[in-house]
């Protein structure tokens, strides 16, 4: 077999496999070109998630006809004036994007330099089709149509238009976050879905592109060390999400996904966040160009630092210093129970001592919609003294009767203290009840579905459009978990009912976390195949919180249910729910043995 030189169109198609994996990859390359061209305004149009159309229009410097022809050749670029590739200061530099895209799609390139006429070139899957004058304002317009239309082996690996649209949105969001001095707009299937104006402050731009409440629940990060500078915004530990998709990292203005930097963020928030919770951050690291290698992969999303320890240490120190400076500050959200107390008269059930295997004391819901079955939920309200004689409650049971003992009190409104016949038992009330709710939900699903409880006033939850798309696609499956959702416009979901066993929890937090969970799922898997993740998320929002004062009856009911519930020895995150100090050890503490 003899060695031969591959034809140019095949070389471009091979290169496209590395540079252009999906519509979002092509969009990223075109946006980077627009930014490097000095644009002050960039407009993006996509159709069918970018599969049918990706169009980027900018008001940058534009190209002359000869430059346009050269730009469609491989490894032709204006961004490396000399051979010093280690000193790259632009987003693009490899000269592969346009010829790679043109080899697997129909590409129309139109450009005009100020003071000159516009010009157009059309390349259809690697074949020059036509060129000639074009009417357009100064700048460049690039249209990419029918991506992989003639490469079925690649096209079949594209995901649904909805998934591809979410990926395109993420690309625009990250680059718009990196350049608050540029105006960005995004139109999908004829509808404007994003529009940010130029010359915004960095915190304002980040909040506009992530969560509008981030601005008031974040800290500013600013630290410089040994030639490296770190800036940006970071959420308070109490303002967190269920997945790490809301962490945006930039090196010299380039969006990157780097394990070193991600690990540094996780380390900075260590001991302030549960292992399954993630901070919301947008961090901008400025490094001398000769101290970082951006030529690691054609997609340019990975970087390599000359001194990785210095970069990681700067992020950890910068985040911790910013968070420490805020002291006891936390996310300020109105208490649902406090708001509810102003809206209705409280009801006080008669004391109900727990029986063996019993659940927490129950009261009827007072907010059930007419015509719906009233489900019971845990009550944590201790009846106040009445102005009359009442029969005494039963005596406190002996600890010897139960494996986890009898409740004797509560410490720090978080830990239940119980006396067993062989020692002292400490129970984390939130962790324990979270596991109990999860096991109840699993049992209900196995028996046909979780009962739902209608809300008297449906709750509107505002999310970004891809998150709403994910929830809308799973509404039927979520209804089996007792959560009834409806689409409410482009960027909101309407919650009509919640799982009955969760009670009046944080509906907004529950739906937001579920949307984050769904972002990490394979679309081919059903929610029942992901029951542990979905049910655990719901259970967390329906559990007794640390800081809630419980009556002795409620504490004992929790202990009794733990004794008959599988896996109740650990919470949904793998932490122990109870520990025991044997009597012999107690006696040793006091020198009795």
C-alpha positions in Angstrom: 0.0 0.0 0.0 1.5 3.3 -1.1 1.4 6.6 0.8 -0.5 9.4 -0.8 -1.3 13.0 0.0 -4.9 13.5 1.0 -7.0 15.9 -1.0 -7.6 19.4 0.5 -11.4 18.9 0.9 -10.8 15.7 2.8 -8.1 17.3 5.0 -10.6 20.0 5.9 -13.3 17.5 6.7 -11.0 15.6 9.0 -10.0 18.9 10.7 -13.7 19.7 11.1 -14.1 16.7 13.3 -11.9 18.3 15.9 -13.0 21.9 15.5 -16.7 21.5 14.7 -18.4 18.9 16.8 -21.9 20.4 16.8 -23.6 23.7 16.0 -22.4 25.3 19.2 -18.8 24.6 18.2 -19.3 26.4 14.9 -21.0 29.3 16.7 -18.2 29.6 19.2 -15.6 30.0 16.4 -17.7 32.6 14.6 -18.3 34.6 17.8 -14.6 34.5 18.6 -13.8 35.9 15.1 -16.3 38.7 15.6 -14.8 39.6 18.9 -11.3 39.6 17.5 -12.5 41.8 14.7 -13.2 44.6 17.2 -17.0 44.4 17.1 -19.0 46.5 19.5 -22.3 44.7 18.7 -22.8 41.1 17.7 -26.2 39.6 16.6 -26.8 35.8 16.4 -29.6 34.0 14.7 -30.0 30.2 14.9 -32.7 27.9 13.7 -33.5 24.4 14.9 -30.9 24.7 17.6 -28.3 25.7 15.0 -28.7 22.5 13.0 -30.5 24.3 10.1 -28.9 27.8 10.5 -26.2 29.6 12.5 -25.8 33.3 11.5 -23.4 35.8 13.2 -23.4 39.5 12.2 -20.9 41.9 13.6 -19.8 45.5 13.1 -16.1 44.8 13.3 -13.3 45.8 10.9 -14.5 43.6 8.0 -12.4 41.9 5.3 -11.4 42.8 1.7 -12.2 40.2 -1.0 -8.6 38.9 -1.1 -8.6 38.5 2.6 -11.9 36.6 2.5 -10.4 34.1 0.0 -7.4 33.7 2.2 -9.6 33.2 5.3 -11.2 30.2 3.7 -7.8 28.4 3.4 -6.5 26.3 6.3 -4.0 27.8 8.7 -4.5 31.3 7.2 -4.9 33.9 10.0 -4.4 37.5 10.8 -4.0 36.9 14.5 -0.4 35.8 14.6 1.7 38.7 13.1 4.8 36.7 13.8 5.7 33.1 14.8 5.4 33.6 18.5 2.5 31.3 19.2 3.3 31.4 22.9 2.2 35.0 23.0 -1.4 34.7 21.6 -3.5 37.6 22.7 -6.6 36.9 20.6 -9.4 34.2 21.0 -8.7 32.6 17.6 -5.3 32.0 16.1 -5.2 28.6 14.4 -6.8 29.6 11.1 -8.9 26.4 11.0 -12.4 27.4 11.8 -13.8 28.9 8.5 -12.4 26.2 6.1 -13.4 23.4 8.5 -17.0 24.7 8.8 -17.2 25.3 5.0 -16.2 21.7 4.4 -19.2 20.3 6.2 -21.9 22.9 5.6 -23.1 25.6 3.2 -21.2 28.7 4.3 -22.0 32.2 3.1 -19.3 34.8 4.0 -20.1 38.5 3.5 -17.9 41.3 4.6 -17.3 45.0 4.0 -14.4 47.2 5.1 -15.4 50.8 6.0 -15.1 53.0 2.9 -15.2 50.1 0.5 -17.8 47.9 -1.2 -19.1 44.6 0.3 -18.2 41.2 -1.1 -19.7 37.7 -0.8 -18.3 34.2 -1.1 -20.4 31.0 -0.9 -18.8 27.6 -0.3 -21.0 24.5 -0.3 -19.4 21.6 1.5 -15.9 22.5 0.4 -16.8 23.5 -3.2 -16.6 27.2 -4.2 -20.1 28.0 -5.5 -20.1 31.7 -6.3 -18.8 35.1 -5.3 -19.7 38.7 -6.0 -20.7 42.1 -4.6 -22.9 42.2 -1.5 -24.9 44.9 0.2 -24.3 45.1 3.9 -23.1 47.7 6.5 -19.5 47.7 7.5 -18.6 44.5 9.3 -19.1 40.8 8.6 -22.0 38.4 8.2 -21.5 34.6 8.3 -24.3 32.1 7.6 -23.8 28.4 8.2 -26.7 26.3 6.8 -27.4 22.5 7.0 -24.5 21.6 9.2 -23.4 18.0 8.4 -26.1 17.8 5.8 -23.9 15.8 3.5 -22.1 13.9 6.3 -24.8 11.6 7.6 -22.4 9.8 9.8 -21.8 13.0 11.8 -25.3 14.4 11.6 -26.9 11.4 13.3 -24.8 12.1 16.4 -26.3 15.5 16.8 -28.8 15.7 19.6 -32.3 17.2 19.5 -32.8 20.8 18.4 -33.7 21.6 21.9 -30.4 20.2 23.3 -28.4 21.9 20.6 -30.1 25.2 21.3 -29.2 24.9 25.0 -25.5 24.4 24.0 -25.6 27.4 21.7 -27.1 29.5 24.4 -24.3 28.5 26.8 -21.7 29.5 24.2 -23.3 33.0 23.8 -23.7 33.4 27.5 -20.1 32.6 28.3 -18.6 34.9 25.6 -21.0 37.7 26.5 -20.0 37.4 30.1 -16.3 37.7 29.1 -16.9 40.9 27.2 -19.4 43.2 29.0 -18.1 46.0 26.6 -19.9 44.3 23.7 -23.6 44.1 23.0 -24.9 40.6 22.3 -28.3 39.4 21.0 -29.5 35.9 20.3 -32.6 35.0 18.2 -33.8 31.4 18.0 -36.4 30.3 15.5 -37.5 34.0 15.0 -37.8 34.8 18.7 -35.4 37.1 20.7 -34.1 35.1 23.7 -31.1 37.1 24.8 -30.3 40.8 24.6 -27.6 42.5 26.7 -26.3 46.0 26.1 -22.7 47.2 25.8 -20.6 48.8 28.6 -22.3 47.1 31.5 -20.4 46.5 34.7 -19.0 43.0 35.1 -21.3 42.1 38.1 -24.3 43.4 36.2 -23.5 41.4 33.1 -22.9 38.2 35.0 -26.2 38.6 37.0 -28.1 39.3 33.7 -26.7 36.1 32.2 -27.0 33.8 35.2 -29.5 34.7 37.9 -30.8 38.2 38.5 -30.7 37.6 42.3 -26.9 36.8 42.2 -26.0 40.5 42.3 -27.4 40.8 45.9 -26.2 37.4 47.0 -22.6 37.5 45.8 -19.2 38.9 46.7 -16.7 40.7 44.5 -13.4 38.9 44.0 -10.2 40.9 43.4 -6.7 39.6 44.1 -3.3 40.1 42.4 -0.2 38.0 43.0 3.1 37.5 41.2 1.8 39.0 37.9 -1.5 37.1 38.0 -4.8 38.9 38.6 -8.1 37.4 39.7 -11.4 39.2 39.4 -15.1 38.4 39.2 -18.0 37.5 41.4 -18.7 34.5 43.6 -22.0 33.5 45.3 -22.4 33.3 49.1 -22.2 29.7 50.3 -25.9 29.8 51.0 -26.6 30.7 47.4 -25.8 27.5 45.6 -27.0 25.1 42.9 -27.3 21.4 42.4 -24.8 21.1 39.6 -21.6 22.8 38.7 -22.9 24.1 35.4 -23.2 27.6 36.8 -19.4 28.0 37.3 -17.9 30.2 34.5 -14.1 30.4 34.3 -12.1 32.6 32.0 -8.4 32.9 31.3 -7.3 36.1 29.5 -10.9 36.6 28.5 -11.2 33.1 27.0 -13.9 30.8 28.4 -12.3 27.5 29.6 -13.3 24.3 31.2 -10.3 23.4 33.2 -10.1 20.7 36.0 -7.4 22.6 37.8 -9.6 25.7 38.1 -12.7 23.8 38.9 -10.9 21.9 41.7 -9.7 25.2 43.0 -13.2 26.6 43.3 -14.3 23.4 45.1 -11.4 23.7 47.5 -12.2 27.3 48.3 -15.8 26.4 49.3 -14.7 23.3 51.2 -16.5 22.9 54.6 -18.9 25.6 53.5 -21.0 23.6 51.0 -22.4 20.1 51.1 -20.6 17.7 48.6 -23.6 17.7 46.3 -24.0 21.5 46.2 -22.0 23.9 44.0 -21.2 27.6 44.1 -22.2 30.0 41.4 -19.1 31.9 40.2 -17.7 33.9 37.3 -14.0 34.2 37.7 -11.7 36.0 35.3 -8.0 35.1 35.5 -5.5 37.4 33.7 -2.1 35.7 33.2 0.9 36.8 31.2 0.6 35.2 27.7 3.9 33.4 28.1 2.7 31.8 31.4 -0.2 29.9 29.8 -0.5 27.6 26.8 -3.8 27.9 25.0 -2.7 25.7 22.1 -3.7 22.4 23.9 -6.7 21.4 21.8 -8.2 22.7 18.6 -11.4 23.7 20.5 -9.3 26.0 22.7 -11.3 25.2 25.8 -8.4 23.7 27.7 -5.3 25.6 28.9 -2.0 24.6 30.6 -0.3 26.8 33.1 3.4 27.2 33.5 2.9 27.3 37.3 -0.3 25.4 38.1 0.1 25.7 41.8 0.3 29.5 41.6 -3.0 29.7 39.6 -4.8 27.3 41.9 -3.6 29.1 45.0 -4.6 32.5 43.7 -8.2 31.2 43.1 -8.5 29.6 46.5 -7.0 32.6 48.3 -9.1 35.1 46.4 -12.4 33.3 47.0 -11.7 32.7 50.7 -10.6 36.2 51.3 -13.7 37.6 49.6 -16.0 35.2 51.5 -14.3 35.8 54.9 -14.7 39.5 54.5 -18.5 39.1 54.4 -18.6 37.6 57.9 -22.0 36.2 58.8 -23.8 37.5 55.7 -26.1 34.9 54.1 -28.8 34.8 51.5 -31.9 36.7 52.7 -35.1 35.0 51.7 -38.4 35.4 53.4 -39.4 32.5 55.6 -42.3 30.6 54.1 -43.7 29.8 57.5 -43.5 33.4 58.6 -45.3 34.6 55.5 -48.0 32.0 56.0 -48.6 33.1 59.5 -49.8 36.4 58.3 -52.2 34.8 55.8 -54.2 32.4 57.9 -55.0 31.6 61.5 -52.8 28.8 62.9 -54.3 25.5 63.8 -53.2 23.5 66.8 -53.8 19.8 66.8 -54.3 17.9 70.0 -51.1 16.3 71.4 -50.7 12.8 69.9 -48.1 10.6 71.6 -46.3 8.4 69.1 -46.8 4.7 69.0 -44.3 2.0 68.0 -43.4 2.4 64.3 -45.5 5.6 64.1 -44.7 8.7 62.0 -44.4 12.3 63.1 -47.5 13.9 64.6 -49.8 15.0 61.7 -52.2 17.8 61.0 -54.5 18.4 58.0 -53.4 20.8 55.3 -55.3 24.0 55.5 -54.4 25.1 52.0 -55.7 22.2 50.0 -57.7 23.1 46.9 -61.4 22.4 46.9 -62.3 19.0 45.7 -58.9 17.5 46.4 -58.2 14.9 49.0 -56.6 16.4 52.1 -53.3 14.6 52.7 -51.5 14.7 56.1 -48.2 16.3 56.6 -45.7 16.7 59.5 -46.6 19.3 62.1 -43.9 20.9 64.1 -46.1 23.3 66.1 -46.3 22.8 69.9 -49.7 23.6 71.2 -49.6 26.6 73.6 -50.9 26.4 77.2 -54.7 26.7 77.4 -56.6 28.5 80.2 -58.2 25.3 81.5 -57.2 22.0 83.1 -56.2 19.4 80.6 -55.4 15.7 81.0 -51.7 15.0 81.4 -49.7 13.4 78.6 -48.3 9.9 79.0 -45.1 9.6 80.9 -41.8 9.7 79.0 -41.1 6.1 77.8 -38.1 4.2 79.1 -35.1 4.0 76.8 -34.8 0.3 77.1 -37.9 -0.2 75.0 -36.4 1.0 71.7 -33.1 0.5 69.9 -32.6 4.2 69.4 -33.9 5.0 72.9 -36.3 7.7 74.1 -35.9 11.4 73.3 -34.7 13.5 76.2 -34.1 16.8 74.4 -32.7 18.8 71.6 -29.3 20.5 71.1 -28.7 23.6 69.0 -32.2 23.0 67.4 -30.4 20.4 65.2 -29.6 17.3 67.2 -31.9 15.0 69.1 -30.6 13.5 72.3 -32.0 10.1 73.2 -31.3 7.7 76.0 -31.1 4.0 75.1 -30.5 1.2 77.5 -26.8 0.9 76.4 -25.8 4.5 75.8 -26.5 8.0 74.6 -27.8 8.5 71.0 -27.3 11.7 69.0 -29.5 12.1 65.8 -29.1 14.7 63.1 -32.8 15.6 62.6 -32.5 17.0 59.0 -30.2 14.2 57.7 -32.4 11.5 59.3 -35.7 12.9 58.1 -34.3 13.5 54.6 -33.6 9.7 54.4 -37.1 8.9 55.7 -38.8 11.1 53.1 -36.7 9.5 50.4 -37.6 6.0 51.4 -41.3 6.9 51.7 -41.1 8.3 48.1 -39.4 5.2 46.8 -42.1 3.1 48.4 -44.9 5.2 47.0 -43.4 5.1 43.5 -43.1 1.3 43.7 -46.8 1.2 44.6 -48.0 3.3 41.7 -47.0 6.9 42.2 -46.6 9.7 44.8 -49.8 11.4 45.9 -49.8 15.1 45.0 -51.3 18.0 46.9 -52.7 21.0 45.0 -51.6 24.4 45.9 -54.2 27.0 46.6 -52.3 29.5 44.6 -50.1 28.0 41.8 -46.4 29.1 42.2 -44.6 30.7 39.2 -40.9 29.7 39.1 -38.7 31.8 36.8 -35.8 30.0 35.1 -33.8 30.4 31.9 -35.3 28.9 28.7 -33.2 25.7 28.4 -34.1 24.9 32.0 -37.8 25.3 31.3 -37.4 23.2 28.2 -35.8 20.4 30.2 -38.6 20.4 32.8 -41.3 20.7 30.1 -40.0 17.6 28.4 -40.3 15.6 31.6 -43.6 16.8 33.0 -45.4 13.5 32.6 -42.6 11.7 34.5 -42.4 14.4 37.2 -46.2 14.0 37.7 -45.5 10.4 38.9 -43.4 12.0 41.6 -46.4 14.1 42.6 -45.1 17.3 41.0 -47.4 18.9 38.4 -45.8 21.5 36.2 -47.0 23.6 33.2 -45.0 25.8 30.9 -45.8 29.5 31.7 -44.2 31.5 28.9 -40.7 31.2 27.6 -38.8 31.5 30.9 -41.1 30.3 33.6 -42.9 27.2 34.9 -46.2 27.0 36.8 -46.4 24.7 39.8 -49.9 23.4 40.4 -49.2 20.7 42.9 -46.4 19.2 44.9 -45.7 15.8 46.5 -48.0 15.6 49.5 -45.4 14.1 51.7 -43.1 17.2 51.3 -45.4 19.7 52.9 -45.1 23.5 52.4 -41.5 23.5 51.4 -39.5 25.8 49.2 -41.2 25.2 45.9 -38.9 27.6 43.9 -35.8 25.9 45.3 -37.2 22.5 44.5 -38.0 23.2 40.9 -34.7 25.1 40.4 -32.7 22.1 41.7 -34.7 19.6 39.6 -33.9 21.7 36.5 -30.2 21.5 37.4 -30.4 17.8 38.0 -32.0 17.2 34.6 -29.2 19.1 32.9 -26.8 16.4 33.9 -29.0 13.5 32.7 -28.8 11.5 29.6 -32.0 12.2 27.6 -32.3 8.5 26.9 -32.7 7.6 30.6 -36.1 7.9 32.3 -36.5 9.6 35.7 -37.3 6.3 37.2 -33.9 5.1 36.2 -32.6 8.2 38.0 -34.9 7.8 41.0 -32.2 8.2 43.6 -31.2 11.6 42.3 -34.7 13.0 41.7 -36.2 11.6 44.8 -33.2 12.7 46.9 -33.6 16.2 45.6 -37.3 16.3 46.5 -36.6 14.7 49.9 -34.1 17.3 50.8 -36.7 20.1 50.3 -39.3 18.2 52.3 -37.3 17.4 55.3 -37.2 18.7 58.9 -34.6 21.5 58.7 -31.8 22.0 61.2 -32.9 24.9 63.4 -36.5 23.6 63.8 -37.6 23.1 67.4 -39.3 19.8 67.8 -41.5 18.6 70.6 -40.6 15.4 72.5 -43.5 13.6 70.7 -42.1 14.6 67.3 -38.6 13.5 68.3 -39.8 10.1 69.5 -41.9 9.6 66.3 -38.8 10.3 64.2 -36.8 7.8 66.2 -39.4 5.1 65.8 -39.7 5.6 62.1 -35.9 5.4 61.7 -36.0 2.0 63.5 -38.3 0.5 60.8 -36.9 2.3 57.7 -34.2 0.7 55.5 -30.9 2.6 55.1 -31.9 5.1 57.8 -28.4 4.9 59.3 -27.1 7.3 56.6 -28.5 10.3 54.9 -28.9 10.7 51.1 -25.4 12.1 50.8 -23.6 9.3 52.7 -23.2 11.0 56.1 -24.3 9.2 59.3 -27.7 10.1 60.6 -27.0 9.0 64.2 -24.1 8.1 66.5 -24.1 6.4 69.9 -21.9 6.9 72.9 -21.9 3.7 75.0 -22.6 3.9 78.7 -19.1 2.5 79.4 -17.6 5.4 77.5 -19.7 7.9 79.3 -18.6 6.5 82.6 -15.0 6.7 81.5 -15.4 10.4 80.8 -16.3 11.0 84.4 -13.6 8.6 85.8 -16.1 6.0 87.0 -14.2 3.3 85.2 
